[in-house]
Amino acid sequence: MRAVVQRVDGASVTVTDESGAHTVGEIVGEGLCVLVGVTHEDTAEQAERLARKLWSLRVLEGEKSCSDVGAPLLVISQFTLYGDARKGRRPTWNAAAPGEVAEPLVDEVVTRLRALGARVETGRFGATMRVSLTNQGPFTVLLEV
């Protein structure tokens, strides 16, 4: 599993369907916006490790973690984190797990975070989403478990 973690001062995800644009997930104030990518061999144990890491990662103001200050997380599935553009001009997505593998593992990250006490908002799996955020710092970290 791979995650891009951004320290934010607010973030939201909007999805547009036949009835218009809808905010499906939003955090206000300091927190983390987390894009999560899943590859074929990933497991529920890795999802649990990622959740623990996200909850305790000391990247908020004053080297605090979400667990220290009760900061929320916005978790968004992002298969493009496993895109490979080393050859040619068009990325391949072969390393990204298919939806039937990835969706339950992203859900497991969210479930584990909530079990730890986190307030977690999410995007909508498989949807075209618009993500808005204010990157505080800016501060961005890549995690792999």
Residue, then its C-alpha position, 0 to 999 in steps of 0.5 A: m500500500r502506498a499513501v500520499v499524506q498532506r498536512v492540510d488546513g481543510a479539505s473536501v471531496t466533491v462528486t458530480d452525478e446526474s443531480g449535480a455536484h455533492t460534497v461527499g467528504e470534508i474536514v475543517g481545520e488542521g488534519l490530514c488528506v490521505l490518498v491511498g493506492v493499493t497494489h495486487e499483493d496488499t493485505a488487510e494487515q498492511a491496511e491496519r499498519l497504514a492506519r496505525k501509521l497515519w494515526s500516529l504520524r507526527v506531521l501536524e503543527g508542533e510535531k503532533s499527530c492526529s492521535d495527539v490532537g484529535a485531528p480529522l483525516l480525509v481518506i481518498s482511494q487513488f489508483t493512480l499512485y501505482g501508475d508507471a510512466r518510466k517508458g513512453r508518454r502514457p502511464t500504465w496502471n498494471a501495478a494498481a489493484p482492481g476495484e474488487v481488491a482495492e476497495p475493501l482494503v481502502d475501507e479497511v484503512v478507514t475502519r481501522l482508523r475509526a477503531l483507533g478513535a479517528r474522525v475520518e471522512t472519505g471520497r467515493f470509490g471509483a467516482t471521478m472526484r474533485v479534491s480541494l485542499t489547503n496544504q499547510g506548510p506545504f507538507t507532503v509525505l509518501l508512505e509505503v507499508 
